Amino acid sequence: MLAKFCHLAFIVSVFSQSAQEKGNLDDLIGDVFGSNEPTDNSLTDVVNEKLCNGGLGECVPYYLCVNGTINTDGSDLLDIRFGEGQECVDYFEQCCSVGQVLPQPQPPKTPVQVQSQCGFRNAEGVGFRITGNSDGESEYGEFPWMVAILKEEIAAEQVLNVYQCGGSLIHPSVVLTAAHCVQGKTPSALKVRAGEWDTQTKNELFPHTDHDVQDLIIHQQYYKGGLHNDIALLFLKNPVQLEQHINTVCLPSQDTVFDGSRCFASGWGKDVFGKEGKYQVILKKIDLPIVPHIPCEESLRKTRLGRRFNLHHSFICAGGEPGKDTCNGDGGSPLVCPVNGHDGHYYQAGIVAWGIGCGENGTPGVYVNVARFRHWIDEQLKVRGMESNTYNI
């Protein structure tokens, strides 16, 4: 996810780049085990990091300190900047006098309410707001439909969940993603993670959940060469439990046009194009304009694609502003646009597909046109006894 920001000082471990792209297993292992973060096997390190204030205090989740009661109205602020007067390693923790640590988590002040409608963006975050987010970080739970698609791989006799691409929850049992992300994969090897935000901590207010994939459907006219009709559905073995930070996104009606809309893309993809790019730790977001088909095609013809390039009708375009674009690793992630007349709600207009570099001035990114496939999505769900129109405002 490229937005003119500097990469955080460390790289995600569980969402490591796949071995196929890195080229060898040693690089993969280095990414996964090269962090200075404590592991489950380094108990001494964990104990040392929990002590603070000269050994008189303990680093605990911020809501376990006497005055740190959980808020659900976004009034609590967490600073995601690292190493600036923060004695505890994890910014979700604060130094608390041992005698002031609560014995168990405090319940939220108000009941947890799940939005009954799809596509509600938690613009103020869920439970708290963050500061220090000058690098395009999303709020916690801001895009509750965002999921990570993982693949199990074996390295150093351990089973690793390796990040493949992004996706979106369009039904409690269905994930929408790009075909190029999952082609050649078996459903049993894939896993969907919902409710993820910061990939290097489990101290978030609510836990993420992992779900096995039962079936995988790729569009019958998917063309690998040009990524035409680059759309796929993952059907989960068990439905995802919807929460404040986990919910579905709305689907647009067939052939809805979003030209001129200002939309959001989200993902954990690279910050810059190529080998120098680093995958993101915290879910990032960028706002992008939808570019009409003809102007987009004309822009792409000025690149190495050449003046005879024809943009396939299964695509829409967004971006073209310098330094703002989706990038490698964002494939399959959603592009969402506002629903007119429903403040705070969003349709999924696109799926990250491809681009020429990342963040090139005047060169939009290319996305799957989700509205063109609404009937196809409905048909696939209907065959399995599901109804997608329940999730259409």
GISULZI-V793108 format. One record per run of one state. SS is the DSSP state (H for helix, E for strand, C for the rest). FROM is the first residue (numbers start at 1). LEN is the number of residues. If there is no record, write none. Layout:
ss = {SS | SS}
from = {FROM | FROM}
len = {LEN | LEN}
This chain:
ss = {C | E | C | H | C | H | C | H | E | C | E | H | E | C | E | C | E | H | E | C | E | C | E | C | E | C | E | C | E | C | E | C | H | C | H | E | C | E | C | E | C | E | C | E | C | E | C | E | C | E | C | E | C | E | C | E | C | E | C | E | C | E | C | H | C | E | C | E | C | E | C | E | C | E | H | C | H | C}
from = {1 | 2 | 3 | 19 | 23 | 25 | 34 | 43 | 51 | 53 | 57 | 62 | 65 | 66 | 77 | 80 | 93 | 98 | 101 | 102 | 120 | 121 | 129 | 132 | 137 | 138 | 146 | 156 | 158 | 172 | 174 | 178 | 179 | 183 | 187 | 190 | 195 | 198 | 199 | 209 | 219 | 223 | 224 | 228 | 229 | 232 | 237 | 243 | 244 | 246 | 247 | 250 | 252 | 262 | 268 | 270 | 271 | 279 | 280 | 282 | 283 | 284 | 292 | 293 | 302 | 315 | 320 | 325 | 326 | 334 | 339 | 345 | 355 | 364 | 370 | 384 | 388 | 392}
len = {1 | 1 | 16 | 4 | 2 | 9 | 9 | 8 | 2 | 4 | 5 | 3 | 1 | 11 | 3 | 13 | 5 | 3 | 1 | 18 | 1 | 8 | 3 | 5 | 1 | 8 | 10 | 2 | 14 | 2 | 4 | 1 | 4 | 4 | 3 | 5 | 3 | 1 | 10 | 10 | 4 | 1 | 4 | 1 | 3 | 5 | 6 | 1 | 2 | 1 | 3 | 2 | 10 | 6 | 2 | 1 | 8 | 1 | 2 | 1 | 1 | 8 | 1 | 9 | 13 | 5 | 5 | 1 | 8 | 5 | 6 | 10 | 9 | 6 | 14 | 4 | 4 | 2}
